[in-house]
Amino acid sequence: MNSNVLFIYDENETGYRFNESHPFNQKRLVLTVDLLRSIGALPDSYLRAPQLATEELLLLNHTPSYIEAVKALSETTPAEEWLKQAGKYGLDTEDTPFFPCMHQVTSLVVGGSVLATEAVMSGDKEHALHLGGGLHHALANKGAGFCVYNDAAIAIEYAKRNYGARVLYIDTDVHHGDGVQWSFYTDPDVCTFSIHETGKYLFPGTGAVSERGDGTGFGTVVNVPVEPYTEDDSWLECFEEVLTKVAAQFRPDLIVSQHGCDAHAFDPLAHVHCSMEVYRAMPRLIHRLAHEHCGGRWVALGGGGYDIWRVVPRAWSLLWLEMSEHPLIQELAAAQELPLPASWLQQWQPHSPVELPAAWLDPTATWTPMPRRQEITLKNRQTKEAAMVYL
């Protein structure tokens, strides 16, 4: 394994929980860490705990009034005046309801992503992973899409201000990375690339190819909205061709990537039909681009993913195995049916409401092919070409 990588984790981040029935469940962090430990891929020497972000850091992307609202609504019993204003700040919706200690735990998430960025930009580490982060929907003065503070945007702004870095942001969540895009829409030193299910059918409804940035930032926003029921080959074709050109043209100093794994066929909140092969191949390309264009500087964050039993632990573990150059990642390239560790399966199957997968990768040969596969592939190719018009 490469020892020059960092894994940022604190079990207190599982406190980011809106309510017991909410789909955003950070128990997936515990499941992932336990899976990695069960194969010996996460020695204690690789781990570092995040610190709470200061208000100065939060102000890199959020307004003072919004931070004040988040703090006030984090009280066990918020004052009536703040309850009346919760809607103004997007914190009274079914998706993003306020909850006790919200400010504290979300500040810990921001602190983890800034720590990852500092470790990489200072030269202390080559790559850093913070799976608790990736809350990409939050806006400057509004929570949205399960996100309160936008740790990804704050980390990018931190790298810009403290190191003068040009940052390429790569978002592979099935939902458009809108909060980060809008934060840097006119900024020529931040390029945002998002591949996601088309907003015609899915939250947040944005991310069209025509969104390209504005002013001096025109051309530094690239969106690839794929069709519902897109499968591995078409998703990877769009991802690899467009991103390779984006990186070569933009020439970043740092890559910050968001790794929502909700484009998987099992995810309950979207309609893309990818397998675990995407989550093996996608970080491999990002890893290569980081070394080709920015001296290996790569910060990776978590994101969406709502099948916390069958999908998230495997997808996020594959990301870490790639970042740390663990031998298992090469074995997976040669053998498609490597089993998951029996100890992990035995520990968690009694708690899982679904049967856990037996292997790292999915048996896609047994899956029923999607209807309209050719039409979907053709439409995605047209979208891919439109995305590359200015590249």
Helices and strands as residue ranges (DSSP letters): E 5-8, G 11-15, H 27-38, G 44-46, E 47-48, H 55-58, H 64-73, H 80-85, G 86-89, H 102-121, E 127-130, H 151-163, E 167-171, H 178-183, E 190-197, G 215-217, E 221-226, H 232-250, E 254-258, H 276-293, E 298-301, H 312-323, H 327-334, H 342-348, G 349-351, G 364-366, H 373-387
